[in-house]
Amino acid sequence: EVPKSWYAAQFWPEDLPLDGYDVDLANQLLTEAGWVDNDENPATPRVSSGVEGVTDGFPLVLRFYTTTRQIRMDYQTFIQEYLNEVGVQTLLTPVPANLLFADFLENGILDTGDFDLAIFALSAGALSPFANAPEWFGCDGIPTAEKPNGNNGWGWCNPEWDRLDLEVGVTVDPTARLELAQEAVRQFYSGAHWHGLYLRATWYAVNSAVVNPESARMVGTLSSNYFNMIE
C-alpha cells in the first residue's frame, strides 16, 4: 500500500488526496518552471532556461541517495526510469547507513541537506499525531553550524505546521486534538517534501506459552512498539 502521508492513517482527513502519476502534467510543470526539453530524447536531460539562480543550459540531473538495503536500491532504479520519461536524470548513489544518517557536524548527507532525492525509513507514532516539532520537520529543526542538533536536513519550513503540531502536543480534548492534527496533515501534504513508497513491515516473535498469538494485533511499528492492544 502506498501511504498518503507520513502520519498514521487514523489521523488523515477524509479528503486527503493521493498524488497521481501524470507524465503530461509533470512535463507541463517542468516546462513552466523553466526546465526545457529541447530534443524530447529521454537519454538527455532537460536544461534550465530562465531559472532563478541557475545558469541557462544547466542540465537537470538530481543526486539520489539511499542506503545499501536492496529494496531501496530497487526503488531507486524504478524511480530513475519514471523521471527519465520527463527528462529528469538521476545519479544513483547507495551509501552505508552511517554516512546517510550521520550528524550535521559529521557531514551526514541528510542532516547537511547535501542531496536532491533520498530514500529512507522514518516511522510516525502509531498512537499519537504529535510529530514533535521541530526536530524532524520544523523550522527550528533545520541544522546549521550554530544549531547543529536538528534532523530537518530537507529544509522544509512551515510556521503554521509548527504551530499546529505544538498545539496537538498540549491539547487534551480528543475531538479538538484530531481537528488540529488533520489540519497539520494538510499543511504537511502541501509541502510536497515527503512521498511515501510503502508501509514498512515489522515482525514479532510471540511465546505462545505466555501470550495468545491471536491477541497480539496492532502492536505498533519500530519505535512505536507500545503493545497497547495486546491481550
Secondary structure in CASP SS format (residue, H / E / C, confidence):
PFRMAT SS
TARGET T0000
AUTHOR 0000-0000-0000
METHOD secondary structure of the structure
MODEL  1
E C 1.00
V C 1.00
P C 1.00
K C 1.00
S C 1.00
W C 1.00
Y C 1.00
A C 1.00
A H 1.00
Q H 1.00
F H 1.00
W C 1.00
P C 1.00
E C 1.00
D C 1.00
L C 1.00
P C 1.00
L C 1.00
D C 1.00
G C 1.00
Y C 1.00
D C 1.00
V H 1.00
D H 1.00
L H 1.00
A H 1.00
N H 1.00
Q H 1.00
L H 1.00
L H 1.00
T H 1.00
E H 1.00
A C 1.00
G C 1.00
W E 1.00
V E 1.00
D C 1.00
N C 1.00
D C 1.00
E C 1.00
N C 1.00
P C 1.00
A C 1.00
T C 1.00
P C 1.00
R C 1.00
V E 1.00
S E 1.00
S C 1.00
G C 1.00
V C 1.00
E C 1.00
G C 1.00
V C 1.00
T C 1.00
D C 1.00
G C 1.00
F C 1.00
P E 1.00
L C 1.00
V E 1.00
L E 1.00
R E 1.00
F E 1.00
Y E 1.00
T E 1.00
T C 1.00
T C 1.00
R C 1.00
Q H 1.00
I H 1.00
R H 1.00
M H 1.00
D H 1.00
Y H 1.00
Q H 1.00
T H 1.00
F H 1.00
I H 1.00
Q H 1.00
E H 1.00
Y H 1.00
L H 1.00
N H 1.00
E C 1.00
V C 1.00
G C 1.00
V C 1.00
Q E 1.00
T E 1.00
L E 1.00
L E 1.00
T E 1.00
P E 1.00
V C 1.00
P C 1.00
A H 1.00
N H 1.00
L H 1.00
L H 1.00
F C 1.00
A C 1.00
D C 1.00
F H 1.00
L H 1.00
E H 1.00
N C 1.00
G C 1.00
I C 1.00
L C 1.00
D C 1.00
T C 1.00
G C 1.00
D C 1.00
F C 1.00
D C 1.00
L E 1.00
A E 1.00
I C 1.00
F C 1.00
A C 1.00
L C 1.00
S C 1.00
A C 1.00
G C 1.00
A C 1.00
L C 1.00
S C 1.00
P C 1.00
F C 1.00
A C 1.00
N C 1.00
A C 1.00
P C 1.00
E C 1.00
W C 1.00
F C 1.00
G C 1.00
C H 1.00
D H 1.00
G H 1.00
I C 1.00
P C 1.00
T C 1.00
A C 1.00
E C 1.00
K C 1.00
P C 1.00
N C 1.00
G C 1.00
N C 1.00
N C 1.00
G C 1.00
W C 1.00
G C 1.00
W C 1.00
C C 1.00
N C 1.00
P H 1.00
E H 1.00
W H 1.00
D H 1.00
R H 1.00
L H 1.00
D H 1.00
L H 1.00
E H 1.00
V H 1.00
G H 1.00
V H 1.00
T C 1.00
V C 1.00
D C 1.00
P H 1.00
T H 1.00
A H 1.00
R H 1.00
L H 1.00
E H 1.00
L H 1.00
A H 1.00
Q H 1.00
E H 1.00
A H 1.00
V H 1.00
R H 1.00
Q H 1.00
F H 1.00
Y H 1.00
S H 1.00
G H 1.00
A C 1.00
H C 1.00
W C 1.00
H C 1.00
G C 1.00
L C 1.00
Y C 1.00
L C 1.00
R C 1.00
A C 1.00
T C 1.00
W C 1.00
Y C 1.00
A C 1.00
V C 1.00
N C 1.00
S C 1.00
A C 1.00
V C 1.00
V C 1.00
N C 1.00
P H 1.00
E H 1.00
S H 1.00
A C 1.00
R C 1.00
M C 1.00
V C 1.00
G C 1.00
T C 1.00
L H 1.00
S H 1.00
S H 1.00
N C 1.00
Y C 1.00
F C 1.00
N C 1.00
M C 1.00
I C 1.00
E C 1.00
END
